[in-house]
Amino acid sequence: MRGNGVSVFGDRKGGNEAVHDEPVNGGMPGGRSAEDVLLAAALAHDLDGSFEQLVLTYQDQLFGFALRLTGSPRDAEEIAQDTFVRAYRALAGYPSERVRGLQPRPWLYRIALNVTRNRARGRRLALVPLDGLVAQPPADEAARPEATADRAEREAELGALVAALPERYRAALILRHVEGFRYAEVATLLNQPVGTVKANVHRGIRLLRVALEPRQVSNPRIHAASARRAAR
């Protein structure tokens, strides 16, 4: 998505809510990757011996996801740790057939999302890191100091705007446009109809566009960067 010269997204693919550690199995659209199949089989065969591989495979992804939702590295680290603790306890209670049918990535994201929501009650979120939300400039442009400054400024502004979005828009938008889940997968993770997810993502994007317009007009650096791109 590109609006008013500022690239917001690339084209890459509240209440007392309890944390549900139910596995996302065949109901997740798109099937399972070969890596997921092998990892789930290993967990079913030897949970203690294979759990470290689950952690190594997904710890960075979960930390990044939690960081984008909360804006706090400390909270993100604790959320990732809590997610794996809850995952281990859940897996230890599942029969092996259930574990073999598991899709580890969306299942872990669901746990992390609920842990984040529970921790975030009553808190004001900080800035949201936006790696993946701002489209990368061409290599020659990115190497210039002014381009680096422009990108950093855009990311900071977008981070503040995303953090200010209502949670229903923020979570759907990040899952879709940063984490790369398809709409049907986001719907499963959020336990919402696909139409609701699409509406929330599109509404979040519209809110960002509206909020960016006056900032771009009042910010000469962003305006100049947009003019340079438009001239090419």
N, C-alpha and C positions, 0 to 999 in steps of 0.2 A: 504494500500500500504506500502511495506517495501522495502527500497533500501539501500544497503550497510550498513546494521546494524542499520540504523537510521529509526525509525518508523515515517512516515510523516502523514499518514491518517489511521484512523480506517475504519472498514467496515460498519459504520452506514449509516442506511438509512438517453465623452469630448465634445465638441461643446455646443452651446447654446440650450440645451434641455429643453423644457418646462416640468413642473410637471403635470402629468396626474393623476387625481384622479378618473378615471373610475373604477367601481367595477369589480372584477374578479368573475364571476358567474359560470354558468354551464360549461364554457369553461375550467376551471381548472380541470385537470385529477384527478381521485381518489375520486370525490364527496366531500361532506361536512361532518364534524364530527357532532355528536349530540350536542356538546357544541356550535359549530358554528351556527347550526340551531336554538337553543334556544336563543343564544345571538342576532342573526339577527332578530328573531321574536320580542324580547324585544325592540330592537332599533327601529323597525318599529312601534311598539305600543306606545312607550314613549321614545323618543330620549333623552330628558333632564334627565329623571329618570334612564335611563339605560346606559348612556354614561360613567359614572364613572366605571361601571363594565368592559366596553371595555378597559378603561385605565388600570385598575388593572390587567386585564388578560394579556395584551400584553406589558406593559411599560418596563418590564425588558428585554423581548426578543428584542424589538426594540432598547433599549439602547445598549445591547450587540452587535447587528448587526451593528449599527452605529459605535460603538467603534472599531470593527474589521476592518471596512472599512476606518476609519479616523485616528485611533490611538490617538485621543484626547478625554478625558472624558468630557471636556467642550463642544466641538463640538457635541459629541454624545448626551449629555443631551439636547442641543438646537435642534438637529435634531429630537429627540423623541418628544419634546414638539411641534415643528412645524408640525410634522406628525399628531399629534392628533388635532391640530388646523385646519389643512386642512381637516382632516377626518370629523370633526364635521360640518364644512361649507359645505362639499360635501353631507353628509347625510341629512343635513337640506334642501337641494335642491332636494333630490330624492323623488319620490313617494314611498309610503309604500311597494308596490309590489316589487319594485327594491331593497329596503333595505332587505326585507325578503329573497331574492335570493342571498344575499351577502355572500362571504367567507371572513370573517374579517381578518384572518391572512395573506394570500397572498396579499390581497388588501392593508393592512397597510404596508407590506414589499415593495410593488411597490411604494407607496407614499414615504416611507423612502429612498428607493434607489434613486429616482429622486431628493429628497431634498438634499441628500448627494452629488450627482453628481453636482448639481447646486452650492453648497457651496464650493466644492473641486476644482473648476476651478482655475487654476493658483497657487494652493498650492502644496507643497510637503508633502506627507503623512508621518506620524510618524510610529513608530513600531506598529504592529498589534498584539493584544493579541490572543493567539492561543489555548484557551481552546476548546478541541474537535478536534484539528488538530493533536496533538501528542497523540498517543495511550497510555493509562494508563499502567504503569508497574504492575506486580503482587504485591499483598499486602505486602508480606514479603520483596520484593525488594524496594518498595516505602518507607518503614519505615526507610531504612538506610540513614544516612546523605549524603553519597556520591551519592546515587541514586537521592535524592532530588536536589543536586547540578547539577547532570548530566541533569536531566529533565529541570531545570530552564535554563541551558545553551542552551539546544536544543531549548526550546521555544523562547528564545531571538534571536537565530540565525534564526530560521524559521520565526519569526515575521518580522525581517528585510528583509528577502528574499521575503516574501509574499507582504510586503509593496512596494517592488521594482518592482513587476510584473505590466505589463500594466493593466489598469483598466478592459479591457474586460476579461482578464484571472482571475484577482483578484475577481471580483464580482461573476462570475460564479462558481469559486472554493469555495468561502466562502458559497454561497447559497447551493451548493450541499453537501459539506463535513463538514461544521460546522452547518448550520441551518437545514440540513437534508431534503431539498426539493428533490423530484425526478427530473430527467432530464426534463421530460415534464413540470413539474411545473416551473422549472427554466426558461425554454424556454418561457413560458407564461409571467413570471415576467419581463424578459428582452426583450420581444417582438422579439425573435429570433427563427429561426428553431432549432429543437432538435439537428440536426446534427452539427450546429454551436456551440451550447452549449457544446456538448460532446467534440468537437474538442478543444474548448477553455479551458475546464477543463483539458483534457489530456495534452494539450500543457503547461498549467501552472504547472502540476505535473512534466512533463519532465524537465522544466526549474528549478524547485526546486531540482530535483535529480542531475542535472548537477552541480548546484551551491553548493550542499552539498558535493559532492565528494572531492574536494580539502580541504574543511574545516575539513572534518572528518580525512583525512590523516594528516593534520597539527595540529590537536587538540588531544593531548594524552588522555585527559579525555574522550572524545567522543569515541575515538578508543578503549580505555580500556573497556568502558561500552559495546560497541558492541561485543568485544571479550568475555566478561563474558556471554552475552546473547547467543552467538553462541556456547559456551561450554556446555550449558544446554541440 
